[in-house]
Amino acid sequence: MPKATATVNMRKEEERWKVESDLRTLMEAEAIEKDPKRFAAAKALAKERLLELASVASESD
C-alpha cells in the first residue's frame, strides 16, 4: 500500500474513532441530564472547579 493511501486510511479511521467517541460522550451526557442527582453533583463540581480556577487566575505573580 502506498504511503499516501495509508495516510488517508489512517485519517479516515481516526475521524471515525472521533465520531464514535463524540457519540458516546453525547449519550453519556444525556444519561447524566436525565438523572437529577447525578446532574446536580456534576454541576456542583463544575462550580467548585470554576471557583478554583478563578482563585488561580486572580493570584498575583
CHARMM-style PDB file with segment names, atoms N, HN, CA, C and O in Angstrom:
ATOM      1  N   MET     1       0.849  -1.176   0.000  1.00  0.00      PROA
ATOM      2  CA  MET     1       0.000   0.000   0.000  1.00  0.00      PROA
ATOM      3  C   MET     1       0.898   1.243   0.000  1.00  0.00      PROA
ATOM      4  O   MET     1       1.786   1.356   0.845  1.00  0.00      PROA
ATOM      5  N   PRO     2       0.684   2.158  -0.917  1.00  0.00      PROA
ATOM      6  CA  PRO     2       1.476   3.383  -0.956  1.00  0.00      PROA
ATOM      7  C   PRO     2       1.256   4.217   0.309  1.00  0.00      PROA
ATOM      8  O   PRO     2       0.215   4.129   0.960  1.00  0.00      PROA
ATOM      9  N   LYS     3       2.272   5.032   0.638  1.00  0.00      PROA
ATOM     10  HN  LYS     3       3.118   5.103   0.109  1.00  0.00      PROA
ATOM     11  CA  LYS     3       2.197   5.852   1.861  1.00  0.00      PROA
ATOM     12  C   LYS     3       0.992   6.778   1.850  1.00  0.00      PROA
ATOM     13  O   LYS     3       0.318   6.927   2.870  1.00  0.00      PROA
ATOM     14  N   ALA     4       0.710   7.406   0.706  1.00  0.00      PROA
ATOM     15  HN  ALA     4       1.257   7.285  -0.122  1.00  0.00      PROA
ATOM     16  CA  ALA     4      -0.416   8.339   0.633  1.00  0.00      PROA
ATOM     17  C   ALA     4      -1.732   7.644   0.959  1.00  0.00      PROA
ATOM     18  O   ALA     4      -2.563   8.195   1.680  1.00  0.00      PROA
ATOM     19  N   THR     5      -1.925   6.454   0.439  1.00  0.00      PROA
ATOM     20  HN  THR     5      -1.251   6.006  -0.147  1.00  0.00      PROA
ATOM     21  CA  THR     5      -3.152   5.700   0.703  1.00  0.00      PROA
ATOM     22  C   THR     5      -3.230   5.301   2.161  1.00  0.00      PROA
ATOM     23  O   THR     5      -4.297   5.372   2.771  1.00  0.00      PROA
ATOM     24  N   ALA     6      -2.119   4.886   2.720  1.00  0.00      PROA
ATOM     25  HN  ALA     6      -1.252   4.828   2.224  1.00  0.00      PROA
ATOM     26  CA  ALA     6      -2.082   4.507   4.137  1.00  0.00      PROA
ATOM     27  C   ALA     6      -2.425   5.705   5.018  1.00  0.00      PROA
ATOM     28  O   ALA     6      -3.155   5.573   6.001  1.00  0.00      PROA
ATOM     29  N   THR     7      -1.895   6.878   4.660  1.00  0.00      PROA
ATOM     30  HN  THR     7      -1.302   6.986   3.862  1.00  0.00      PROA
ATOM     31  CA  THR     7      -2.152   8.089   5.437  1.00  0.00      PROA
ATOM     32  C   THR     7      -3.630   8.464   5.369  1.00  0.00      PROA
ATOM     33  O   THR     7      -4.231   8.829   6.380  1.00  0.00      PROA
ATOM     34  N   VAL     8      -4.208   8.373   4.183  1.00  0.00      PROA
ATOM     35  HN  VAL     8      -3.721   8.076   3.362  1.00  0.00      PROA
ATOM     36  CA  VAL     8      -5.637   8.681   4.028  1.00  0.00      PROA
ATOM     37  C   VAL     8      -6.473   7.705   4.838  1.00  0.00      PROA
ATOM     38  O   VAL     8      -7.425   8.111   5.504  1.00  0.00      PROA
ATOM     39  N   ASN     9      -6.133   6.428   4.790  1.00  0.00      PROA
ATOM     40  HN  ASN     9      -5.359   6.097   4.248  1.00  0.00      PROA
ATOM     41  CA  ASN     9      -6.871   5.423   5.564  1.00  0.00      PROA
ATOM     42  C   ASN     9      -6.755   5.685   7.058  1.00  0.00      PROA
ATOM     43  O   ASN     9      -7.732   5.540   7.793  1.00  0.00      PROA
ATOM     44  N   MET    10      -5.565   6.069   7.510  1.00  0.00      PROA
ATOM     45  HN  MET    10      -4.772   6.187   6.913  1.00  0.00      PROA
ATOM     46  CA  MET    10      -5.371   6.368   8.940  1.00  0.00      PROA
ATOM     47  C   MET    10      -6.222   7.570   9.342  1.00  0.00      PROA
ATOM     48  O   MET    10      -6.818   7.576  10.420  1.00  0.00      PROA
ATOM     49  N   ARG    11      -6.281   8.579   8.487  1.00  0.00      PROA
ATOM     50  HN  ARG    11      -5.797   8.574   7.612  1.00  0.00      PROA
ATOM     51  CA  ARG    11      -7.101   9.758   8.794  1.00  0.00      PROA
ATOM     52  C   ARG    11      -8.568   9.384   8.877  1.00  0.00      PROA
ATOM     53  O   ARG    11      -9.281   9.845   9.769  1.00  0.00      PROA
ATOM     54  N   LYS    12      -9.021   8.553   7.954  1.00  0.00      PROA
ATOM     55  HN  LYS    12      -8.442   8.179   7.230  1.00  0.00      PROA
ATOM     56  CA  LYS    12     -10.421   8.117   7.973  1.00  0.00      PROA
ATOM     57  C   LYS    12     -10.722   7.325   9.241  1.00  0.00      PROA
ATOM     58  O   LYS    12     -11.768   7.522   9.859  1.00  0.00      PROA
ATOM     59  N   GLU    13      -9.820   6.435   9.632  1.00  0.00      PROA
ATOM     60  HN  GLU    13      -8.970   6.275   9.129  1.00  0.00      PROA
ATOM     61  CA  GLU    13     -10.006   5.652  10.845  1.00  0.00      PROA
ATOM     62  C   GLU    13     -10.014   6.545  12.076  1.00  0.00      PROA
ATOM     63  O   GLU    13     -10.811   6.337  12.990  1.00  0.00      PROA
ATOM     64  N   GLU    14      -9.131   7.535  12.104  1.00  0.00      PROA
ATOM     65  HN  GLU    14      -8.483   7.704  11.361  1.00  0.00      PROA
ATOM     66  CA  GLU    14      -9.082   8.464  13.238  1.00  0.00      PROA
ATOM     67  C   GLU    14     -10.363   9.289  13.302  1.00  0.00      PROA
ATOM     68  O   GLU    14     -10.921   9.491  14.380  1.00  0.00      PROA
ATOM     69  N   GLU    15     -10.826   9.762  12.156  1.00  0.00      PROA
ATOM     70  HN  GLU    15     -10.373   9.597  11.280  1.00  0.00      PROA
ATOM     71  CA  GLU    15     -12.067  10.533  12.118  1.00  0.00      PROA
ATOM     72  C   GLU    15     -13.239   9.681  12.587  1.00  0.00      PROA
ATOM     73  O   GLU    15     -14.098  10.164  13.325  1.00  0.00      PROA
ATOM     74  N   ARG    16     -13.285   8.433  12.171  1.00  0.00      PROA
ATOM     75  HN  ARG    16     -12.588   8.041  11.572  1.00  0.00      PROA
ATOM     76  CA  ARG    16     -14.357   7.523  12.590  1.00  0.00      PROA
ATOM     77  C   ARG    16     -14.312   7.319  14.107  1.00  0.00      PROA
ATOM     78  O   ARG    16     -15.350   7.321  14.768  1.00  0.00      PROA
ATOM     79  N   TRP    17     -13.099   7.142  14.655  1.00  0.00      PROA
ATOM     80  HN  TRP    17     -12.256   7.141  14.118  1.00  0.00      PROA
ATOM     81  CA  TRP    17     -12.953   6.959  16.097  1.00  0.00      PROA
ATOM     82  C   TRP    17     -13.437   8.204  16.838  1.00  0.00      PROA
ATOM     83  O   TRP    17     -14.111   8.093  17.862  1.00  0.00      PROA
ATOM     84  N   LYS    18     -13.097   9.394  16.324  1.00  0.00      PROA
ATOM     85  HN  LYS    18     -12.550   9.484  15.491  1.00  0.00      PROA
ATOM     86  CA  LYS    18     -13.532  10.633  16.969  1.00  0.00      PROA
ATOM     87  C   LYS    18     -15.052  10.750  16.976  1.00  0.00      PROA
ATOM     88  O   LYS    18     -15.652  11.130  17.981  1.00  0.00      PROA
ATOM     89  N   VAL    19     -15.669  10.415  15.837  1.00  0.00      PROA
ATOM     90  HN  VAL    19     -15.181  10.106  15.020  1.00  0.00      PROA
ATOM     91  CA  VAL    19     -17.127  10.493  15.745  1.00  0.00      PROA
ATOM     92  C   VAL    19     -17.768   9.509  16.719  1.00  0.00      PROA
ATOM     93  O   VAL    19     -18.742   9.850  17.390  1.00  0.00      PROA
ATOM     94  N   GLU    20     -17.238   8.309  16.801  1.00  0.00      PROA
ATOM     95  HN  GLU    20     -16.446   8.032  16.256  1.00  0.00      PROA
ATOM     96  CA  GLU    20     -17.782   7.324  17.741  1.00  0.00      PROA
ATOM     97  C   GLU    20     -17.585   7.793  19.181  1.00  0.00      PROA
ATOM     98  O   GLU    20     -18.466   7.606  20.021  1.00  0.00      PROA
ATOM     99  N   SER    21     -16.449   8.394  19.464  1.00  0.00      PROA
ATOM    100  HN  SER    21     -15.734   8.546  18.782  1.00  0.00      PROA
ATOM    101  CA  SER    21     -16.188   8.923  20.801  1.00  0.00      PROA
ATOM    102  C   SER    21     -17.165  10.057  21.126  1.00  0.00      PROA
ATOM    103  O   SER    21     -17.698  10.129  22.233  1.00  0.00      PROA
ATOM    104  N   ASP    22     -17.391  10.934  20.157  1.00  0.00      PROA
ATOM    105  HN  ASP    22     -16.957  10.876  19.257  1.00  0.00      PROA
ATOM    106  CA  ASP    22     -18.348  12.025  20.349  1.00  0.00      PROA
ATOM    107  C   ASP    22     -19.746  11.488  20.632  1.00  0.00      PROA
ATOM    108  O   ASP    22     -20.460  12.008  21.489  1.00  0.00      PROA
ATOM    109  N   LEU    23     -20.125  10.448  19.905  1.00  0.00      PROA
ATOM    110  HN  LEU    23     -19.545  10.026  19.209  1.00  0.00      PROA
ATOM    111  CA  LEU    23     -21.438   9.842  20.127  1.00  0.00      PROA
ATOM    112  C   LEU    23     -21.545   9.278  21.542  1.00  0.00      PROA
ATOM    113  O   LEU    23     -22.556   9.465  22.218  1.00  0.00      PROA
ATOM    114  N   ARG    24     -20.498   8.588  21.981  1.00  0.00      PROA
ATOM    115  HN  ARG    24     -19.676   8.436  21.431  1.00  0.00      PROA
ATOM    116  CA  ARG    24     -20.515   8.044  23.355  1.00  0.00      PROA
ATOM    117  C   ARG    24     -20.639   9.183  24.371  1.00  0.00      PROA
ATOM    118  O   ARG    24     -21.365   9.063  25.358  1.00  0.00      PROA
ATOM    119  N   THR    25     -19.930  10.281  24.126  1.00  0.00      PROA
ATOM    120  HN  THR    25     -19.340  10.379  23.325  1.00  0.00      PROA
ATOM    121  CA  THR    25     -19.980  11.437  25.025  1.00  0.00      PROA
ATOM    122  C   THR    25     -21.382  12.026  25.071  1.00  0.00      PROA
ATOM    123  O   THR    25     -21.889  12.342  26.147  1.00  0.00      PROA
ATOM    124  N   LEU    26     -22.007  12.175  23.912  1.00  0.00      PROA
ATOM    125  HN  LEU    26     -21.595  11.919  23.038  1.00  0.00      PROA
ATOM    126  CA  LEU    26     -23.363  12.722  23.868  1.00  0.00      PROA
ATOM    127  C   LEU    26     -24.362  11.811  24.567  1.00  0.00      PROA
ATOM    128  O   LEU    26     -25.257  12.284  25.267  1.00  0.00      PROA
ATOM    129  N   MET    27     -24.210  10.521  24.379  1.00  0.00      PROA
ATOM    130  HN  MET    27     -23.483  10.137  23.810  1.00  0.00      PROA
ATOM    131  CA  MET    27     -25.106   9.564  25.038  1.00  0.00      PROA
ATOM    132  C   MET    27     -24.924   9.607  26.549  1.00  0.00      PROA
ATOM    133  O   MET    27     -25.903   9.537  27.293  1.00  0.00      PROA
ATOM    134  N   GLU    28     -23.696   9.720  27.005  1.00  0.00      PROA
ATOM    135  HN  GLU    28     -22.901   9.777  26.401  1.00  0.00      PROA
ATOM    136  CA  GLU    28     -23.418   9.796  28.441  1.00  0.00      PROA
ATOM    137  C   GLU    28     -23.973  11.099  29.020  1.00  0.00      PROA
ATOM    138  O   GLU    28     -24.531  11.104  30.117  1.00  0.00      PROA
ATOM    139  N   ALA    29     -23.820  12.204  28.284  1.00  0.00      PROA
ATOM    140  HN  ALA    29     -23.366  12.201  27.393  1.00  0.00      PROA
ATOM    141  CA  ALA    29     -24.346  13.493  28.746  1.00  0.00      PROA
ATOM    142  C   ALA    29     -25.862  13.431  28.898  1.00  0.00      PROA
ATOM    143  O   ALA    29     -26.419  13.955  29.862  1.00  0.00      PROA
ATOM    144  N   GLU    30     -26.518  12.793  27.948  1.00  0.00      PROA
ATOM    145  HN  GLU    30     -26.066  12.367  27.164  1.00  0.00      PROA
ATOM    146  CA  GLU    30     -27.974  12.659  28.023  1.00  0.00      PROA
ATOM    147  C   GLU    30     -28.379  11.843  29.243  1.00  0.00      PROA
ATOM    148  O   GLU    30     -29.348  12.175  29.926  1.00  0.00      PROA
ATOM    149  N   ALA    31     -27.639  10.783  29.514  1.00  0.00      PROA
ATOM    150  HN  ALA    31     -26.852  10.513  28.960  1.00  0.00      PROA
ATOM    151  CA  ALA    31     -27.940   9.951  30.682  1.00  0.00      PROA
ATOM    152  C   ALA    31     -27.746  10.751  31.969  1.00  0.00      PROA
ATOM    153  O   ALA    31     -28.532  10.615  32.907  1.00  0.00      PROA
ATOM    154  N   ILE    32     -26.720  11.570  32.020  1.00  0.00      PROA
ATOM    155  HN  ILE    32     -26.081  11.681  31.258  1.00  0.00      PROA
ATOM    156  CA  ILE    32     -26.453  12.392  33.205  1.00  0.00      PROA
ATOM    157  C   ILE    32     -27.571  13.409  33.403  1.00  0.00      PROA
ATOM    158  O   ILE    32     -28.050  13.598  34.521  1.00  0.00      PROA
ATOM    159  N   GLU    33     -27.986  14.064  32.323  1.00  0.00      PROA
ATOM    160  HN  GLU    33     -27.597  13.911  31.415  1.00  0.00      PROA
ATOM    161  CA  GLU    33     -29.041  15.067  32.422  1.00  0.00      PROA
ATOM    162  C   GLU    33     -30.367  14.463  32.884  1.00  0.00      PROA
ATOM    163  O   GLU    33     -31.159  15.149  33.530  1.00  0.00      PROA
ATOM    164  N   LYS    34     -30.617  13.217  32.572  1.00  0.00      PROA
ATOM    165  HN  LYS    34     -29.974  12.660  32.048  1.00  0.00      PROA
ATOM    166  CA  LYS    34     -31.867  12.555  32.964  1.00  0.00      PROA
ATOM    167  C   LYS    34     -31.861  12.091  34.419  1.00  0.00      PROA
ATOM    168  O   LYS    34     -32.904  11.734  34.968  1.00  0.00      PROA
ATOM    169  N   ASP    35     -30.679  12.099  35.041  1.00  0.00      PROA
ATOM    170  HN  ASP    35     -29.832  12.389  34.596  1.00  0.00      PROA
ATOM    171  CA  ASP    35     -30.542  11.664  36.434  1.00  0.00      PROA
ATOM    172  C   ASP    35     -30.330  12.911  37.294  1.00  0.00      PROA
ATOM    173  O   ASP    35     -29.211  13.417  37.375  1.00  0.00      PROA
ATOM    174  N   PRO    36     -31.396  13.415  37.941  1.00  0.00      PROA
ATOM    175  CA  PRO    36     -31.295  14.685  38.677  1.00  0.00      PROA
ATOM    176  C   PRO    36     -30.172  14.717  39.718  1.00  0.00      PROA
ATOM    177  O   PRO    36     -29.475  15.724  39.847  1.00  0.00      PROA
ATOM    178  N   LYS    37     -29.998  13.640  40.447  1.00  0.00      PROA
ATOM    179  HN  LYS    37     -30.564  12.822  40.343  1.00  0.00      PROA
ATOM    180  CA  LYS    37     -28.968  13.614  41.489  1.00  0.00      PROA
ATOM    181  C   LYS    37     -27.565  13.689  40.863  1.00  0.00      PROA
ATOM    182  O   LYS    37     -26.705  14.445  41.316  1.00  0.00      PROA
ATOM    183  N   ARG    38     -27.366  12.904  39.836  1.00  0.00      PROA
ATOM    184  HN  ARG    38     -28.065  12.290  39.468  1.00  0.00      PROA
ATOM    185  CA  ARG    38     -26.070  12.886  39.146  1.00  0.00      PROA
ATOM    186  C   ARG    38     -25.787  14.233  38.478  1.00  0.00      PROA
ATOM    187  O   ARG    38     -24.663  14.732  38.534  1.00  0.00      PROA
ATOM    188  N   PHE    39     -26.813  14.822  37.845  1.00  0.00      PROA
ATOM    189  HN  PHE    39     -27.726  14.417  37.800  1.00  0.00      PROA
ATOM    190  CA  PHE    39     -26.654  16.109  37.176  1.00  0.00      PROA
ATOM    191  C   PHE    39     -26.330  17.201  38.185  1.00  0.00      PROA
ATOM    192  O   PHE    39     -25.468  18.042  37.929  1.00  0.00      PROA
ATOM    193  N   ALA    40     -27.004  17.200  39.320  1.00  0.00      PROA
ATOM    194  HN  ALA    40     -27.704  16.517  39.529  1.00  0.00      PROA
ATOM    195  CA  ALA    40     -26.745  18.200  40.363  1.00  0.00      PROA
ATOM    196  C   ALA    40     -25.320  18.065  40.893  1.00  0.00      PROA
ATOM    197  O   ALA    40     -24.651  19.069  41.136  1.00  0.00      PROA
ATOM    198  N   ALA    41     -24.856  16.837  41.074  1.00  0.00      PROA
ATOM    199  HN  ALA    41     -25.400  16.021  40.877  1.00  0.00      PROA
ATOM    200  CA  ALA    41     -23.491  16.621  41.562  1.00  0.00      PROA
ATOM    201  C   ALA    41     -22.463  17.127  40.549  1.00  0.00      PROA
ATOM    202  O   ALA    41     -21.454  17.725  40.923  1.00  0.00      PROA
ATOM    203  N   ALA    42     -22.725  16.883  39.273  1.00  0.00      PROA
ATOM    204  HN  ALA    42     -23.545  16.396  38.969  1.00  0.00      PROA
ATOM    205  CA  ALA    42     -21.808  17.346  38.229  1.00  0.00      PROA
ATOM    206  C   ALA    42     -21.781  18.874  38.175  1.00  0.00      PROA
ATOM    207  O   ALA    42     -20.718  19.474  38.019  1.00  0.00      PROA
ATOM    208  N   LYS    43     -22.951  19.500  38.305  1.00  0.00      PROA
ATOM    209  HN  LYS    43     -23.814  19.013  38.432  1.00  0.00      PROA
ATOM    210  CA  LYS    43     -22.995  20.965  38.305  1.00  0.00      PROA
ATOM    211  C   LYS    43     -22.282  21.540  39.522  1.00  0.00      PROA
ATOM    212  O   LYS    43     -21.599  22.558  39.412  1.00  0.00      PROA
ATOM    213  N   ALA    44     -22.431  20.906  40.672  1.00  0.00      PROA
ATOM    214  HN  ALA    44     -22.986  20.079  40.761  1.00  0.00      PROA
ATOM    215  CA  ALA    44     -21.763  21.373  41.886  1.00  0.00      PROA
ATOM    216  C   ALA    44     -20.244  21.282  41.718  1.00  0.00      PROA
ATOM    217  O   ALA    44     -19.518  22.197  42.105  1.00  0.00      PROA
ATOM    218  N   LEU    45     -19.773  20.187  41.145  1.00  0.00      PROA
ATOM    219  HN  LEU    45     -20.363  19.444  40.831  1.00  0.00      PROA
ATOM    220  CA  LEU    45     -18.338  20.044  40.920  1.00  0.00      PROA
ATOM    221  C   LEU    45     -17.843  21.076  39.901  1.00  0.00      PROA
ATOM    222  O   LEU    45     -16.749  21.620  40.051  1.00  0.00      PROA
ATOM    223  N   ALA    46     -18.640  21.343  38.873  1.00  0.00      PROA
ATOM    224  HN  ALA    46     -19.529  20.901  38.751  1.00  0.00      PROA
ATOM    225  CA  ALA    46     -18.262  22.350  37.878  1.00  0.00      PROA
ATOM    226  C   ALA    46     -18.109  23.717  38.542  1.00  0.00      PROA
ATOM    227  O   ALA    46     -17.168  24.455  38.249  1.00  0.00      PROA
ATOM    228  N   LYS    47     -19.034  24.046  39.434  1.00  0.00      PROA
ATOM    229  HN  LYS    47     -19.798  23.447  39.672  1.00  0.00      PROA
ATOM    230  CA  LYS    47     -18.960  25.327  40.145  1.00  0.00      PROA
ATOM    231  C   LYS    47     -17.710  25.386  41.012  1.00  0.00      PROA
ATOM    232  O   LYS    47     -17.023  26.407  41.058  1.00  0.00      PROA
ATOM    233  N   GLU    48     -17.420  24.280  41.702  1.00  0.00      PROA
ATOM    234  HN  GLU    48     -17.978  23.451  41.664  1.00  0.00      PROA
ATOM    235  CA  GLU    48     -16.224  24.200  42.549  1.00  0.00      PROA
ATOM    236  C   GLU    48     -14.953  24.426  41.709  1.00  0.00      PROA
ATOM    237  O   GLU    48     -14.066  25.185  42.100  1.00  0.00      PROA
ATOM    238  N   ARG    49     -14.887  23.766  40.573  1.00  0.00      PROA
ATOM    239  HN  ARG    49     -15.608  23.150  40.256  1.00  0.00      PROA
ATOM    240  CA  ARG    49     -13.719  23.907  39.694  1.00  0.00      PROA
ATOM    241  C   ARG    49     -13.587  25.335  39.167  1.00  0.00      PROA
ATOM    242  O   ARG    49     -12.481  25.864  39.063  1.00  0.00      PROA
ATOM    243  N   LEU    50     -14.721  25.955  38.836  1.00  0.00      PROA
ATOM    244  HN  LEU    50     -15.620  25.525  38.921  1.00  0.00      PROA
ATOM    245  CA  LEU    50     -14.680  27.340  38.368  1.00  0.00      PROA
ATOM    246  C   LEU    50     -14.134  28.259  39.452  1.00  0.00      PROA
ATOM    247  O   LEU    50     -13.350  29.165  39.167  1.00  0.00      PROA
ATOM    248  N   LEU    51     -14.543  28.030  40.685  1.00  0.00      PROA
ATOM    249  HN  LEU    51     -15.180  27.294  40.917  1.00  0.00      PROA
ATOM    250  CA  LEU    51     -14.045  28.842  41.799  1.00  0.00      PROA
ATOM    251  C   LEU    51     -12.539  28.634  41.987  1.00  0.00      PROA
ATOM    252  O   LEU    51     -11.804  29.582  42.263  1.00  0.00      PROA
ATOM    253  N   GLU    52     -12.088  27.381  41.833  1.00  0.00      PROA
ATOM    254  HN  GLU    52     -12.685  26.611  41.609  1.00  0.00      PROA
ATOM    255  CA  GLU    52     -10.654  27.105  41.938  1.00  0.00      PROA
ATOM    256  C   GLU    52      -9.882  27.828  40.833  1.00  0.00      PROA
ATOM    257  O   GLU    52      -8.839  28.432  41.083  1.00  0.00      PROA
ATOM    258  N   LEU    53     -10.403  27.757  39.628  1.00  0.00      PROA
ATOM    259  HN  LEU    53     -11.251  27.266  39.425  1.00  0.00      PROA
ATOM    260  CA  LEU    53      -9.740  28.436  38.502  1.00  0.00      PROA
ATOM    261  C   LEU    53      -9.724  29.940  38.695  1.00  0.00      PROA
ATOM    262  O   LEU    53      -8.737  30.605  38.382  1.00  0.00      PROA
ATOM    263  N   ALA    54     -10.825  30.475  39.214  1.00  0.00      PROA
ATOM    264  HN  ALA    54     -11.627  29.935  39.468  1.00  0.00      PROA
ATOM    265  CA  ALA    54     -10.884  31.912  39.453  1.00  0.00      PROA
ATOM    266  C   ALA    54      -9.849  32.343  40.467  1.00  0.00      PROA
ATOM    267  O   ALA    54      -9.251  33.410  40.330  1.00  0.00      PROA
ATOM    268  N   SER    55      -9.626  31.519  41.494  1.00  0.00      PROA
ATOM    269  HN  SER    55     -10.111  30.652  41.605  1.00  0.00      PROA
ATOM    270  CA  SER    55      -8.632  31.892  42.501  1.00  0.00      PROA
ATOM    271  C   SER    55      -7.228  31.822  41.922  1.00  0.00      PROA
ATOM    272  O   SER    55      -6.367  32.623  42.285  1.00  0.00      PROA
ATOM    273  N   VAL    56      -6.992  30.877  41.031  1.00  0.00      PROA
ATOM    274  HN  VAL    56      -7.692  30.226  40.737  1.00  0.00      PROA
ATOM    275  CA  VAL    56      -5.688  30.785  40.390  1.00  0.00      PROA
ATOM    276  C   VAL    56      -5.475  31.989  39.465  1.00  0.00      PROA
ATOM    277  O   VAL    56      -4.394  32.578  39.431  1.00  0.00      PROA
ATOM    278  N   ALA    57      -6.518  32.339  38.725  1.00  0.00      PROA
ATOM    279  HN  ALA    57      -7.396  31.861  38.753  1.00  0.00      PROA
ATOM    280  CA  ALA    57      -6.414  33.452  37.772  1.00  0.00      PROA
ATOM    281  C   ALA    57      -6.222  34.786  38.499  1.00  0.00      PROA
ATOM    282  O   ALA    57      -5.603  35.702  37.958  1.00  0.00      PROA
ATOM    283  N   SER    58      -6.746  34.897  39.710  1.00  0.00      PROA
ATOM    284  HN  SER    58      -7.249  34.152  40.150  1.00  0.00      PROA
ATOM    285  CA  SER    58      -6.655  36.161  40.418  1.00  0.00      PROA
ATOM    286  C   SER    58      -5.373  36.307  41.235  1.00  0.00      PROA
ATOM    287  O   SER    58      -5.083  37.386  41.752  1.00  0.00      PROA
ATOM    288  N   GLU    59      -4.602  35.219  41.352  1.00  0.00      PROA
ATOM    289  HN  GLU    59      -4.837  34.343  40.933  1.00  0.00      PROA
ATOM    290  CA  GLU    59      -3.338  35.292  42.101  1.00  0.00      PROA
ATOM    291  C   GLU    59      -2.368  36.197  41.362  1.00  0.00      PROA
ATOM    292  O   GLU    59      -2.250  36.144  40.138  1.00  0.00      PROA
ATOM    293  N   SER    60      -1.668  37.040  42.140  1.00  0.00      PROA
ATOM    294  HN  SER    60      -1.763  37.083  43.134  1.00  0.00      PROA
ATOM    295  CA  SER    60      -0.670  37.917  41.524  1.00  0.00      PROA
ATOM    296  C   SER    60       0.646  37.175  41.389  1.00  0.00      PROA
ATOM    297  O   SER    60       0.986  36.317  42.203  1.00  0.00      PROA
ATOM    298  N   ASP    61       1.378  37.526  40.343  1.00  0.00      PROA
ATOM    299  HN  ASP    61       1.102  38.223  39.681  1.00  0.00      PROA
ATOM    300  CA  ASP    61       2.664  36.856  40.096  1.00  0.00      PROA
ATOM    301  C   ASP    61       3.780  37.434  40.926  1.00  0.00      PROA
ATOM    302  OT1 ASP    61       4.920  36.979  40.831  1.00  0.00      PROA
TER     303      ASP     61
END
